[in-house]
Amino acid sequence: MTTRDWLLDDSPASRWQANVGRAYRVFTALLRNPLSVLGGVIILLLILTALFAPWIAPYSPTGQSLGERLLPPSEAHWMGTDELGRDIFSRVIWGSQITLTIVGLVALISAPLGLLIGAIAGYFGGWTDRVLMGVTDIFLSMPKLILALAFVAALGPGINNAIIAIAITSWPAYARIARAETLTIRNAEFIAAVRLQGANPVRVIVQHILPLCTSSMIIRVTLDMAGVILTAAGLGFIGLGAQPPLPEWGAMISRGRTFILDQWWVATMPGFAIIIVSLGFCFLGDGLRDVLDPKSEGK
């Protein structure tokens, strides 16, 4: 039996084989979608750029050289320089670390929180469901950016507070998805069998319900990352996100808007970075939705 036959076996001999086979099917399905491949390449480049920023960036992201201020793109400065003579290419490269940190931490905070709240609400129902979904609806009734602004204004400007604010505004959508998934499976026969074996609600939720909600959650998180990037850039643009001299893309656009007519590259280059990375997450999210959504199987 070849490795491919082992991965695609319809009767796996172990859970490990089943999980690896499932991952292989998802990966091969994604490869058949050119846009998802493009999105994956963009995100991979973002990760590699963030990891190897000290070796890729030719200049310091904070080093100033007033004699070279507002230079246009050239061989020495691929993306030009800003009003303080800092190399924009180096700042964009180092800014990828900030963007990746924001995206990763928001996903790690908001997705598990929303998943757990939604699963608890859907499984227990009754007053638990009404209370938790009532709080969720309050958050969903307000625009994300406005709510994030309110939290950052209360907590104070800074990248850490911006991450907390964005995470607080992102979890309600995940809670709604997890609740809907839980309502469809909480009365399934295998859940009833687990209860008959003496499993308590914690075990049922953690070991049997949450894993079944993971696919939908991965899709939504990937699609939401573009919105997270734009929200973080918006906070940085108005001065409530990462503080100077950190090379955050939104803050770079804010500083470059003064020179947008004559020195267009100061604001345009970090703007291109935001657009490209956001498109990468959208393309990959669309591909994952086509692959992981059970309703799309067989199409």
Summary of the structure (lengths in Angstrom):
residues: 299
radius of gyration: 22.7
end to end distance: 29.1
largest distance: 76.6
contacts: 999
relative contact order: 0.14
helix: 75%
strand: 1%
